Amino acid sequence: MECLGPQCAAMLLEWLKQQGAELGSSPATPPASNSPPNRQGLLWTALPYQEDAPSLRNPAEWAGAVEHLEYSIFRRYQNGLTRSERTRLDNTIENVLFKMDRYLARLDGTERREAEAEVKVARNAVREGRERVDRLRHQGRRAEAKLAQLSTLTPEGFEEFVGELFEALGYEVEVVGGTGDEGVDLRVRRKGLLGIVQCKYQSRGVVGSPDLQKFLGTIHHTRSHKGFFVTTRTFSLAAERFVADNPIELIDGPRLVELVREVIGPGADRETEPNWF
């Protein structure tokens, strides 16, 4: 029988009310004793870290502090930051470690040993991060000194300068050079990627596309992911157009200045302007 109009709607509404009443009156089925625990309950065991809280009061707040500290250490020593950002993160790291030390004093036994192990890992990460930053800054200072004397460098000295600059940028650097190098002066690696570097030290003229076409063949021959062509001069418009569709990064004189300032950081005491030739 076909139902039409308001009467049909009323019958449907009454049926829905009956279904809801039956569901509400039926007892909830208890979970089986061997059923797995709520997965979300396992994942979210840490409370968000409270920067302004004077202390850590329980294991959940401790876990939140550990997570916050791990991220702060990563951000502080792996990201490019301004001076104010570095200062803020240094303060955050010191404050978290202070609270963790106070919390440790209230623990004993296995719980204390496990917590001490977590703090030790964090302190080691801070020490290694500081050593890495100091090493890269020192390398950057050496590159800065050579940049100021660029016009007096030999071609070999220029290759050494470029190698130190790539090291300061976080690359592993292998010097190749010599006869039979196929235009490869340096091999650089970072995060599993391989690159090759050709250094062109010249006092006049520009680097054109023929040089880069030959360099592209070397990139493919060495199975590198990328090539860096570094010169003290500039590149022609044809060269810049050529690399737009190929895995080559051009680094000319002004870009060298930018890279040195990048590794020195925004807090550098002075900005070097090299005497170009």
C-alpha positions as CSV (number, residue, x, y, z in Angstrom):
1,M,0.0,0.0,0.0
2,E,1.4,3.4,-1.0
3,C,1.5,6.0,1.8
4,L,1.2,9.7,0.9
5,G,1.0,13.0,2.7
6,P,1.2,14.0,6.4
7,Q,-0.2,10.6,7.5
8,C,2.8,8.8,6.1
9,A,5.2,11.2,7.8
10,A,3.5,10.8,11.1
11,M,3.8,7.0,10.9
12,L,7.5,7.2,10.0
13,L,8.1,9.5,13.0
14,E,6.3,7.1,15.4
15,W,8.4,4.2,14.1
16,L,11.7,6.1,14.7
17,K,10.6,6.9,18.2
18,Q,10.0,3.3,18.9
19,Q,13.4,2.3,17.6
20,G,15.1,4.8,19.7
21,A,13.3,3.7,22.8
22,E,14.3,0.1,22.2
23,L,18.0,1.0,21.8
24,G,18.0,3.2,24.9
25,S,16.4,0.4,27.0
26,S,18.8,-2.4,25.9
27,P,21.8,-2.9,28.2
28,A,25.2,-2.0,26.8
29,T,27.3,-5.0,25.8
30,P,30.3,-5.1,28.0
31,P,33.6,-5.5,26.2
32,A,35.2,-8.9,26.1
33,S,37.9,-9.4,28.7
34,N,40.3,-10.4,26.0
35,S,39.5,-7.4,23.7
36,P,42.4,-5.1,22.9
37,P,42.6,-1.7,24.7
38,N,41.5,1.5,23.1
39,R,44.3,2.4,20.6
40,Q,43.7,6.1,21.1
41,G,44.2,5.7,24.8
42,L,47.6,4.2,24.1
43,L,48.7,6.9,21.7
44,W,47.8,10.0,23.7
45,T,49.6,9.5,27.0
46,A,51.4,12.8,27.2
47,L,50.0,16.1,28.3
48,P,50.9,19.3,26.3
49,Y,53.9,20.9,27.8
50,Q,53.1,24.1,29.8
51,E,55.9,26.7,29.4
52,D,54.8,28.8,32.3
53,A,54.2,25.9,34.8
54,P,56.8,25.9,37.5
55,S,57.2,22.1,37.7
56,L,56.2,18.7,36.3
57,R,53.7,17.0,38.5
58,N,53.1,13.5,37.0
59,P,54.3,11.0,34.3
60,A,51.9,12.5,31.7
61,E,53.4,16.0,32.1
62,W,56.9,14.4,32.1
63,A,56.1,12.7,28.8
64,G,54.9,16.0,27.4
65,A,58.1,17.7,28.5
66,V,60.2,15.0,26.8
67,E,58.3,15.5,23.5
68,H,58.6,19.3,23.7
69,L,62.3,19.1,24.5
70,E,63.0,16.7,21.6
71,Y,61.3,19.1,19.1
72,S,63.0,22.2,20.6
73,I,66.4,20.6,20.2
74,F,65.7,19.6,16.6
75,R,64.4,23.0,15.7
76,R,67.3,24.8,17.5
77,Y,70.1,22.9,15.8
78,Q,68.6,21.8,12.4
79,N,66.7,24.9,11.2
80,G,67.8,28.3,10.0
81,L,66.8,30.7,12.7
82,T,67.1,34.4,13.6
83,R,69.0,35.5,16.7
84,S,65.8,36.0,18.7
85,E,64.5,32.6,17.8
86,R,67.8,30.9,18.8
87,T,67.7,32.8,22.2
88,R,64.1,31.8,22.8
89,L,64.8,28.1,22.0
90,D,67.9,28.1,24.2
91,N,65.8,29.4,27.1
92,T,63.1,26.8,26.5
93,I,65.6,23.9,26.4
94,E,67.3,25.1,29.7
95,N,63.9,25.6,31.4
96,V,62.7,22.1,30.4
97,L,65.9,20.5,31.6
98,F,65.6,22.4,34.9
99,K,62.1,21.1,35.5
100,M,63.1,17.6,34.6
101,D,66.0,17.6,37.1
102,R,63.5,18.8,39.8
103,Y,61.1,16.0,38.9
104,L,63.9,13.4,38.9
105,A,64.7,14.3,42.5
106,R,61.2,12.9,43.5
107,L,61.7,9.6,41.8
108,D,63.5,6.4,42.8
109,G,64.2,2.9,41.6
110,T,63.5,1.8,38.1
111,E,61.3,4.9,37.4
112,R,64.2,7.2,38.2
113,R,66.7,5.2,36.1
114,E,64.4,5.3,33.0
115,A,63.8,9.0,33.4
116,E,67.6,9.7,33.9
117,A,68.3,7.8,30.7
118,E,65.8,10.1,28.8
119,V,67.5,13.2,30.2
120,K,70.9,11.9,29.3
121,V,69.8,11.4,25.7
122,A,68.5,14.9,25.6
123,R,71.7,16.5,27.1
124,N,73.8,14.6,24.6
125,A,71.7,15.8,21.7
126,V,72.1,19.4,23.0
127,R,75.9,19.0,23.3
128,E,76.2,17.4,19.8
129,G,74.0,20.2,18.4
130,R,76.1,22.9,19.9
131,E,79.3,21.3,18.7
132,R,77.9,21.0,15.2
133,V,76.8,24.7,15.1
134,D,80.2,25.8,16.5
135,R,82.0,23.7,13.9
136,L,80.0,25.0,11.0
137,R,80.3,28.6,12.2
138,H,84.1,28.2,12.4
139,Q,84.2,26.8,8.9
140,G,82.0,29.7,7.8
141,R,84.4,32.2,9.4
142,R,87.3,30.6,7.5
143,A,85.3,30.9,4.3
144,E,84.5,34.5,5.1
145,A,88.2,35.3,5.5
146,K,89.0,33.8,2.2
147,L,86.1,35.6,0.5
148,A,87.6,38.9,1.5
149,Q,90.8,37.9,-0.2
150,L,89.2,36.2,-3.2
151,S,91.1,38.2,-5.8
152,T,94.4,36.8,-4.4
153,L,93.5,33.2,-4.4
154,T,94.9,30.7,-6.9
155,P,92.5,28.3,-8.7
156,E,93.5,25.6,-6.2
157,G,92.8,28.0,-3.3
158,F,89.4,28.8,-4.8
159,E,88.5,25.1,-4.9
160,E,89.6,24.8,-1.3
161,F,87.4,27.8,-0.4
162,V,84.4,26.3,-2.2
163,G,84.9,23.0,-0.4
164,E,85.0,24.7,3.0
165,L,81.9,26.6,2.1
166,F,80.0,23.4,1.2
167,E,81.2,21.8,4.5
168,A,79.8,24.8,6.4
169,L,76.5,24.3,4.6
170,G,76.3,20.8,6.0
171,Y,77.6,18.7,3.1
172,E,80.2,15.9,3.2
173,V,82.9,17.0,0.8
174,E,85.4,14.9,-1.2
175,V,88.1,16.7,-3.2
176,V,88.6,15.2,-6.7
177,G,90.4,17.7,-9.0
178,G,93.5,16.8,-10.9
179,T,93.9,15.3,-14.4
180,G,91.1,13.1,-15.6
181,D,88.6,14.6,-13.3
182,E,86.1,15.2,-16.1
183,G,85.3,18.7,-14.8
184,V,84.6,17.4,-11.3
185,D,86.4,19.3,-8.6
186,L,84.4,18.2,-5.6
187,R,81.9,15.5,-4.7
188,V,79.3,16.5,-2.1
189,R,76.8,14.5,-0.2
190,R,73.9,15.4,2.1
191,K,70.9,13.4,3.2
192,G,71.7,10.5,0.9
193,L,71.9,12.7,-2.2
194,L,75.1,13.0,-4.3
195,G,76.2,16.2,-6.1
196,I,79.3,17.2,-8.0
197,V,80.9,20.7,-8.1
198,Q,82.9,22.4,-10.8
199,C,84.9,25.5,-9.8
200,K,85.7,28.1,-12.5
201,Y,88.1,30.7,-11.2
202,Q,88.5,33.4,-13.8
203,S,89.1,37.1,-13.9
204,R,87.1,38.2,-16.8
205,G,84.2,37.1,-19.1
206,V,81.1,35.1,-18.4
207,V,80.3,31.4,-18.3
208,G,78.1,30.3,-21.3
209,S,75.8,27.4,-22.0
210,P,78.5,25.3,-23.8
211,D,80.3,24.8,-20.5
212,L,77.1,23.8,-18.8
213,Q,76.1,21.4,-21.5
214,K,79.4,19.6,-21.0
215,F,78.9,19.7,-17.2
216,L,75.4,18.2,-17.6
217,G,77.0,15.2,-19.4
218,T,79.4,14.7,-16.4
219,I,76.4,14.8,-14.0
220,H,74.7,12.0,-15.9
221,H,78.0,10.0,-16.3
222,T,78.7,10.1,-12.6
223,R,75.1,9.3,-11.8
224,S,74.8,12.4,-9.5
225,H,71.5,13.9,-8.4
226,K,72.7,17.5,-9.0
227,G,75.6,19.6,-10.2
228,F,76.9,22.9,-8.8
229,F,78.8,25.2,-11.1
230,V,80.7,27.8,-9.1
231,T,82.4,30.8,-10.6
232,T,83.9,34.1,-9.4
233,R,82.2,35.8,-12.4
234,T,78.7,35.6,-13.9
235,F,76.7,33.5,-16.2
236,S,75.2,34.4,-19.6
237,L,71.5,34.6,-20.2
238,A,71.7,31.5,-22.4
239,A,73.4,29.6,-19.5
240,E,70.6,30.6,-17.1
241,R,68.0,29.4,-19.5
242,F,69.8,26.1,-20.0
243,V,69.8,25.2,-16.3
244,A,66.1,26.0,-15.9
245,D,65.3,22.5,-17.2
246,N,68.4,20.7,-15.9
247,P,69.7,19.7,-12.4
248,I,72.3,22.3,-12.2
249,E,72.6,25.1,-9.7
250,L,74.5,28.2,-10.7
251,I,76.6,30.0,-8.0
252,D,78.3,33.2,-9.2
253,G,80.2,35.9,-7.3
254,P,77.2,37.6,-5.6
255,R,75.7,34.2,-4.7
256,L,79.0,33.2,-3.0
257,V,78.6,36.3,-0.8
258,E,75.1,35.3,0.1
259,L,76.1,31.7,1.0
260,V,78.9,32.9,3.2
261,R,76.5,35.2,5.1
262,E,74.1,32.3,5.4
263,V,76.5,30.1,7.2
264,I,77.8,32.9,9.4
265,G,74.2,33.6,10.4
266,P,72.2,36.7,10.8
267,G,74.2,37.7,13.9
268,A,77.4,38.1,12.1
269,D,79.5,41.1,13.3
270,R,80.2,42.3,9.9
271,E,79.4,41.7,6.3
272,T,82.2,40.9,4.0
273,E,82.4,42.7,0.6
274,P,85.1,41.0,-1.4
275,N,87.4,42.7,-3.8
276,W,86.4,41.0,-7.0
277,F,89.4,41.5,-9.4
